[in-house]
Amino acid sequence: MENFAFVLKKILSTALLPPAAPILLGMAGLLLARRRRRLGLGMAWAALLSLFLLSLPVVADYLERSASWPLPADLAALRGTQAVVILGGGAYRRLLDYEGENVNAYSLERVRAGARLARELQLPILVSGGVVWEGRPEAELMQLALADFGSRARWLETQSRDTHDNAVESARILKQAGIVRVALVTHAFHMLRAMREFRLAGLEPVAAPTIVRRDNALQARDFAPSAGALSRSEVALHELLGQWAARLRGVFPG
């Protein structure tokens, strides 16, 4: 039952986010146009327009800012933490190198930031990430990546499948070690949701975001659609949807 709920959540989130959502809306509009031409064509045009807008860097930047933690890590606030927690961001599977599996770019950026922070603060590391669909737990792959930065995790949390699980399972391990206040390492666009989940799990997280973007003056290329901008829009909307779900979990625990 739990696995069914997880799969259903993944299906719903995919259907509600680009590019699937505009595509599904457009297909529905074209089918409806056979009977209700104006409404159907209106839906199709709305789908095409939304896909165009979400592909613009200026829109992606706005959505990312709306979802993101706005400031870099505050080293003064991090001095009182007891451990560094690094959240997994995904993995590459079915590779011909790296023995078939490796952390993806998101996880690697987080591992690098966490390793550097742990050296500066002289703190132990917990890496958090399980198996979403197949392969080895992300935490094990993150441990291998940490070695490339001359570091090693003391704890591996290997049971989680999403941010909520990251928080619950990490809290279970850390509380057994008498640790409550932690430096939380993840991307700036993921930090708001992660902080809320870790608070709900009973920990005291201090934000240590990585890849915190600064505002730049608009340029002509910001109004040219691109696949990269569409991907960033999807990630930002995924985070905003996740933040909404985390708020509901805070109101209706369990």
C-alpha positions in Angstrom: 0.0 0.0 0.0 2.8 2.4 0.9 4.6 1.6 -2.4 1.3 2.2 -4.3 0.9 5.6 -2.6 4.5 6.6 -3.6 4.0 5.5 -7.2 0.7 7.4 -7.3 2.4 10.5 -6.0 5.0 10.3 -8.7 2.4 9.9 -11.4 0.4 12.8 -10.2 3.4 15.1 -9.8 4.5 14.2 -13.3 1.1 14.9 -14.7 0.9 18.3 -13.0 4.3 19.6 -14.1 5.8 20.5 -17.4 6.3 19.2 -19.9 3.7 16.6 -19.3 1.0 19.0 -18.1 1.0 21.3 -21.1 1.2 18.3 -23.5 -1.8 16.6 -21.8 -3.8 19.9 -21.8 -3.0 20.4 -25.5 -4.0 16.8 -26.4 -7.2 17.1 -24.5 -8.0 20.4 -26.2 -7.5 18.9 -29.7 -9.7 16.0 -28.9 -12.4 18.3 -27.4 -12.2 20.6 -30.5 -14.1 17.9 -32.5 -17.2 18.7 -30.5 -16.6 22.1 -28.9 -14.2 23.8 -31.3 -13.7 27.1 -29.5 -13.1 25.6 -26.1 -10.9 22.8 -27.4 -8.7 25.2 -29.5 -8.5 27.6 -26.5 -7.1 24.7 -24.4 -4.6 23.8 -27.1 -3.4 27.4 -27.5 -3.2 27.7 -23.7 -1.0 24.6 -23.6 1.3 25.9 -26.3 1.6 29.3 -24.7 2.3 27.9 -21.3 5.0 25.6 -22.8 6.5 28.6 -24.5 6.5 30.8 -21.4 8.0 28.1 -19.2 10.8 27.7 -21.8 11.9 31.3 -21.3 14.9 31.9 -19.0 13.3 35.0 -17.6 10.3 32.9 -16.4 12.5 30.1 -15.2 14.6 32.6 -13.2 11.4 34.0 -11.6 10.1 30.6 -10.6 13.5 29.5 -9.3 13.7 32.7 -7.1 10.2 32.0 -5.8 11.1 28.5 -4.7 14.7 29.1 -3.5 16.4 29.9 -0.2 17.6 33.5 -0.9 21.0 33.6 1.0 24.2 31.6 1.2 25.2 29.7 4.3 25.8 31.8 7.5 29.0 30.4 9.0 28.3 32.1 12.3 25.0 30.4 12.7 26.5 27.0 11.6 29.1 27.1 14.4 26.7 25.5 16.9 25.7 22.6 14.7 26.6 19.0 15.6 26.7 17.3 12.2 26.5 18.0 8.5 23.6 16.3 6.6 23.9 16.1 2.8 20.7 15.2 0.9 20.9 13.1 -2.2 19.8 14.6 -5.5 19.6 11.6 -7.7 21.8 9.1 -9.5 22.7 7.9 -12.9 21.9 4.3 -13.5 22.7 1.6 -16.1 26.1 3.2 -16.9 29.0 1.5 -18.8 31.5 3.2 -16.4 31.6 3.8 -12.7 30.6 0.1 -12.2 27.1 0.9 -13.6 26.0 3.7 -11.2 27.1 7.1 -10.0 25.7 10.2 -8.3 24.2 12.7 -10.7 25.2 16.3 -11.1 22.8 17.5 -8.3 24.1 15.0 -5.8 27.7 15.8 -6.7 27.3 19.5 -6.2 25.8 18.8 -2.8 28.5 16.3 -1.8 31.2 18.8 -2.7 29.5 21.6 -0.7 29.0 19.3 2.3 32.5 18.0 2.3 34.0 21.5 2.3 31.6 22.6 5.1 32.4 19.5 7.2 36.1 20.3 6.9 35.6 23.9 7.9 33.4 23.1 10.9 35.2 19.8 11.8 31.9 17.9 12.0 30.8 14.4 11.1 28.7 13.8 8.0 25.4 12.0 7.3 24.5 11.3 3.7 20.8 10.7 3.0 19.4 8.8 0.0 17.9 5.4 -0.7 16.6 3.6 -3.7 13.8 5.3 -5.7 13.3 2.6 -8.4 16.4 0.5 -8.8 20.1 0.1 -8.0 22.2 0.9 -5.0 21.1 3.5 -2.4 22.2 7.0 -3.3 23.9 7.3 0.1 26.3 4.6 -0.8 27.1 6.4 -4.1 27.5 9.6 -2.2 30.0 8.0 0.1 32.1 7.0 -2.9 31.9 10.6 -4.2 33.0 12.0 -0.8 36.2 10.0 -1.1 37.1 12.0 -4.1 37.0 15.1 -1.9 39.1 13.5 0.9 36.1 13.0 3.1 33.9 10.2 4.5 30.4 10.0 6.0 30.0 8.6 9.5 26.3 7.7 8.9 24.6 6.5 5.7 20.8 6.8 5.6 19.7 4.4 2.9 15.9 4.0 3.3 14.6 7.3 2.0 12.8 7.8 -1.3 11.9 11.5 -1.1 12.6 14.6 1.0 10.0 13.7 3.7 11.8 10.3 4.1 15.2 12.1 4.1 14.1 14.0 7.2 12.3 11.2 9.1 15.1 8.6 8.5 17.9 11.1 9.2 16.2 12.2 12.4 15.9 8.6 13.5 19.7 8.0 13.1 20.9 11.3 14.5 18.7 11.3 17.6 20.1 8.0 18.5 23.5 9.7 18.5 22.2 12.6 20.6 22.3 15.0 17.7 19.5 17.5 17.0 21.1 20.7 15.5 22.4 20.0 12.0 23.9 21.9 9.1 21.6 20.9 6.2 23.2 20.8 2.7 21.1 20.8 -0.4 20.5 23.1 -3.4 19.0 26.6 -2.7 16.0 25.7 -4.8 15.4 22.7 -2.5 16.2 24.2 0.8 12.9 25.7 1.8 11.1 22.4 1.5 14.0 20.5 3.1 14.1 22.9 6.1 10.3 22.5 6.7 10.5 18.7 6.5 13.5 18.5 8.9 11.8 20.7 11.4 8.7 18.6 11.2 10.9 15.5 11.9 12.0 17.1 15.2 15.5 18.3 14.2 16.9 21.9 14.3 18.3 22.4 10.8 20.5 25.3 9.9 20.5 26.1 6.1 23.7 25.5 4.2 22.5 25.9 0.6 24.7 25.4 -2.5 24.3 27.0 -5.9 22.7 30.2 -4.7 22.1 32.3 -7.7 22.4 36.1 -7.7 20.0 38.4 -9.6 21.3 39.6 -13.0 20.2 42.4 -15.4 17.9 41.1 -18.1 19.5 40.3 -21.5 18.0 39.5 -24.9 18.8 35.8 -24.5 16.5 35.7 -21.4 13.6 35.9 -23.8 14.7 33.1 -26.1 13.1 29.7 -25.3 15.4 26.9 -24.4 15.2 23.3 -23.1 17.4 24.2 -20.2 15.0 26.9 -19.1 12.1 24.5 -19.4 14.0 22.0 -17.2 14.6 24.7 -14.5 11.0 25.7 -14.6 10.0 22.1 -14.0 12.3 21.8 -11.1 11.1 25.1 -9.5 7.4 24.2 -9.9 8.2 20.7 -8.5 9.7 22.5 -5.4 6.7 24.8 -5.1 4.3 21.9 -5.2 6.4 20.1 -2.6 6.4 23.1 -0.3 2.6 23.2 -0.5 2.5 19.5 0.3 4.8 20.0 3.3 2.6 22.8 4.6 -0.4 20.4 4.5 1.7 17.8 6.3 2.4 20.3 9.0 -1.3 21.0 9.4 -2.4 17.4 9.1 0.5 15.4 10.6 0.4 11.7 9.7 
